């Protein structure tokens, strides 16, 4: 029988989301069994990458570079991995900025800078118009306080960069602040059309409900996912007073917390089709 492995996200990359992240992977795995797949769920630290551990199929939430390298070895040995190692690495912000900036995806102006003093933060501030910005660690998404910082001045930006450097974070993304309603979205199926898409307003905000084109949001969210190589993804967007929206972040396999049951059914069906051709 073909071997199918699910890999959990690293605990340190699931701040306050450990249970949610674990639950969505377990539900997806249970759904896969209905399609005749024998599913094994593992944590990254339980895997001896490259030592006979390679499955036929893998569905993964892990994000550390060491795990990504392990996934690459699995792919080289013939495994089908979703999301692929390349796509997970593409969601590291310093990579995502480069990939999305040259597309039609509405993405805020962003500059990747070293966090070291004199590394280009002041030039980035001027390039972005000397307006408020967000300073975001350049690799993984927000995993602890200080990873994403709002800066209303160049001094605040410099302080955020210095704090990141002090924590061993070598690069950051300085992104223009977009005023408006914060939207969360989830998607499944970018490799083979749209399997499922859902959006909702983030709860903790003074909501204005600026109008925007939902179909266009869905189209651009899936375009961003395809550029990054993602098949199971989530992200954030801002709807503005000018009836526009900007996609500000895209990430690999979120927790789908508010829509876990529906999402897990769509994910397992999609994975079965990708793995088994059904």
C-alpha positions in Angstrom: 0.0 0.0 0.0 1.2 3.5 -0.8 2.6 5.4 2.2 1.1 8.8 3.0 2.6 11.0 5.7 1.3 14.2 7.3 3.8 16.5 9.0 2.8 18.9 11.7 4.0 22.4 12.0 6.8 23.0 14.5 5.4 24.0 17.9 7.4 27.2 18.1 5.9 28.3 14.8 2.3 27.9 16.2 2.1 30.6 18.9 -1.3 30.3 20.5 -2.3 28.1 17.6 -0.8 24.7 18.6 -4.2 23.0 19.0 -5.7 24.6 15.9 -2.8 23.7 13.7 -2.7 20.1 15.0 -6.4 19.7 14.6 -6.7 20.7 10.9 -3.9 18.3 10.0 -5.5 15.5 11.9 -8.9 16.1 10.3 -7.4 16.2 6.9 -5.6 12.9 7.6 -8.8 11.3 8.8 -10.6 12.5 5.6 -7.8 11.0 3.5 -8.5 7.6 5.0 -11.9 7.6 3.4 -10.2 7.6 0.0 -8.3 4.4 0.9 -5.0 6.0 2.0 -3.1 4.8 5.0 -2.1 7.9 6.8 0.7 8.4 9.3 1.1 11.8 11.2 4.5 12.8 12.3 6.2 15.8 13.9 9.3 17.1 12.1 11.6 16.0 15.0 10.4 12.4 14.7 11.6 12.1 11.1 15.0 10.9 10.1 15.1 12.7 6.7 16.7 10.7 4.0 17.1 7.5 6.0 14.5 5.4 4.4 11.8 7.8 5.6 10.5 8.8 2.2 6.8 8.3 1.7 4.9 8.1 -1.6 2.8 11.2 -0.6 3.1 13.9 2.0 0.9 16.7 3.2 2.8 19.1 5.3 2.6 22.2 7.6 6.3 22.3 8.7 8.2 25.5 8.0 11.8 25.3 9.4 14.6 25.4 6.9 15.8 22.0 8.1 12.4 20.5 7.5 12.2 22.2 4.1 15.5 20.6 3.2 14.1 17.2 4.3 11.0 17.7 2.1 13.3 18.5 -0.8 15.1 15.2 -0.3 11.7 13.4 -0.2 10.8 15.1 -3.5 14.1 14.1 -5.1 13.4 10.5 -4.0 10.0 10.6 -5.8 7.5 11.7 -3.1 4.6 14.1 -4.0 4.7 16.8 -1.4 1.9 19.3 -0.8 2.7 22.1 -0.2 6.0 21.6 -2.0 9.3 22.4 -0.3 9.9 25.3 -2.8 6.5 26.8 -2.2 6.9 26.8 1.6 10.3 28.5 1.2 8.7 31.0 -1.1 6.4 32.2 1.7 9.4 33.4 3.6 8.8 37.1 3.3 12.1 38.1 1.7 11.3 35.6 -1.1 7.6 36.5 -1.3 8.3 40.2 -1.8 10.5 39.4 -4.8 8.1 37.0 -6.4 4.9 39.0 -6.0 6.3 42.4 -6.7 6.7 41.6 -10.4 3.1 40.3 -10.9 -0.4 41.8 -11.3 -1.2 40.8 -7.7 -2.0 44.1 -5.8 0.8 44.0 -3.3 2.0 47.0 -1.2 5.4 48.5 -2.0 7.9 46.6 0.1 11.6 46.6 0.4 13.9 43.8 1.9 16.6 45.2 4.1 19.3 43.8 6.3 18.5 44.4 10.0 22.1 45.5 10.8 22.6 49.3 11.5 23.1 51.1 8.2 21.7 48.2 6.3 19.3 50.2 4.2 16.4 51.0 6.5 16.6 54.7 6.0 16.7 54.4 2.2 13.7 52.1 2.4 11.8 54.6 4.5 12.4 57.3 1.8 11.7 55.0 -1.1 8.3 54.2 0.5 7.4 57.8 0.8 8.3 58.5 4.4 4.8 57.2 5.4 4.0 54.7 8.2 5.3 51.2 7.4 5.3 47.7 8.8 8.6 46.1 9.7 8.3 42.3 9.3 10.9 39.7 9.9 12.2 38.5 6.6 11.8 34.8 7.0 8.8 33.0 8.7 5.6 34.7 9.6 4.8 36.2 13.0 5.8 33.6 15.7 6.6 35.9 18.6 6.3 39.5 19.8 8.4 41.9 17.7 8.2 39.9 14.5 5.7 42.4 13.0 6.0 46.0 14.1 4.1 49.2 13.0 6.4 52.1 12.6 5.0 55.7 12.2 8.5 57.2 11.9 12.0 56.4 10.6 13.2 56.3 14.3 10.5 53.7 15.2 11.5 51.7 12.1 15.2 51.8 13.1 14.3 50.6 16.6 12.3 47.7 15.2 15.2 46.7 12.9 17.7 46.9 15.7 15.5 44.8 18.0 15.3 42.1 15.3 19.0 42.2 14.7 19.5 41.7 18.5 17.4 38.5 18.2 19.5 37.1 15.4 17.0 38.0 12.6 19.2 39.1 9.7 16.7 40.5 7.3 13.4 42.3 7.4 10.7 43.5 5.0 9.7 47.2 5.3 6.2 47.4 3.8 4.0 50.5 3.2 1.1 50.7 5.6 -2.3 50.4 3.9 -5.3 51.9 5.7 -8.6 50.0 5.6 -10.4 46.8 6.6 -8.3 43.8 7.4 -9.5 40.7 5.5 -8.5 37.1 6.1 -8.8 34.5 3.3 -8.3 30.7 2.8 -7.8 28.8 -0.4 -7.4 25.2 -1.6 -6.5 24.0 -5.1 -4.3 26.5 -6.8 -2.6 23.8 -8.9 -5.8 22.6 -10.5 -8.2 25.4 -10.4 -10.2 26.6 -7.4 -11.3 23.9 -5.1 -12.4 26.2 -2.3 -12.1 29.8 -1.2 -13.4 31.6 1.8 -12.9 35.1 3.2 -13.9 37.0 6.3 -13.2 40.2 8.2 -10.6 40.0 11.0 -12.6 40.5 14.2 -10.5 42.9 16.3 -10.8 46.1 14.2 -13.0 49.2 13.8 -14.7 47.8 10.6 -15.7 50.3 7.9 -16.8 47.7 5.4 -15.4 49.4 2.4 -16.7 47.7 -0.7 -14.4 45.5 -2.8 -14.7 43.0 -5.6 -14.9 39.6 -4.0 -14.4 37.7 -7.3 -11.3 39.8 -8.0 -10.0 39.1 -4.5 -10.4 35.4 -5.1 -8.8 35.6 -8.5 -5.8 37.5 -7.2 -5.4 35.3 -4.1 -5.1 32.2 -6.3 -2.8 34.1 -8.7 -0.5 34.8 -5.7 -0.7 31.2 -4.6 0.2 29.9 -8.0 3.2 32.3 -8.2 4.4 31.0 -4.9 3.6 27.4 -5.8 1.1 26.9 -3.0 -1.9 24.6 -3.2 -3.3 25.0 0.4 -2.9 28.5 1.7 -4.2 31.5 3.6 -3.5 35.2 3.6 -4.4 38.7 4.6 -5.7 41.6 2.5 -6.7 45.2 3.1 -9.8 46.7 1.5 -9.4 50.5 1.2 -11.6 53.5 1.1 -10.9 53.8 -2.6 -12.7 50.4 -3.2 -9.4 48.7 -3.9 -7.7 45.9 -2.0 -4.1 44.9 -1.4 -2.9 41.4 -0.5 -0.3 42.0 2.2 0.6 38.4 3.2 0.2 34.8 1.9 1.1 31.8 4.0 1.3 28.0 3.6 -1.4 25.8 5.2 -2.9 28.0 8.0 -5.1 26.6 10.8 -8.4 27.3 9.1 -9.7 27.7 12.7 -13.0 29.3 12.1 -13.9 27.0 9.2 -12.0 23.9 10.2 -14.7 21.2 9.4 -15.5 22.5 6.0 -11.9 23.2 5.1 -10.7 19.8 6.2 -13.2 18.1 3.9 -12.1 20.2 0.9 -8.5 19.6 1.7 -8.8 15.8 2.0 -10.8 15.6 -1.2 -8.3 17.8 -3.1 -5.3 15.8 -1.7 -6.9 12.5 -2.7 -7.4 13.8 -6.2 -3.8 15.1 -6.5 -2.3 11.9 -5.0 -4.5 9.3 -6.5 -5.8 11.0 -9.6 -9.4 10.8 -8.5 
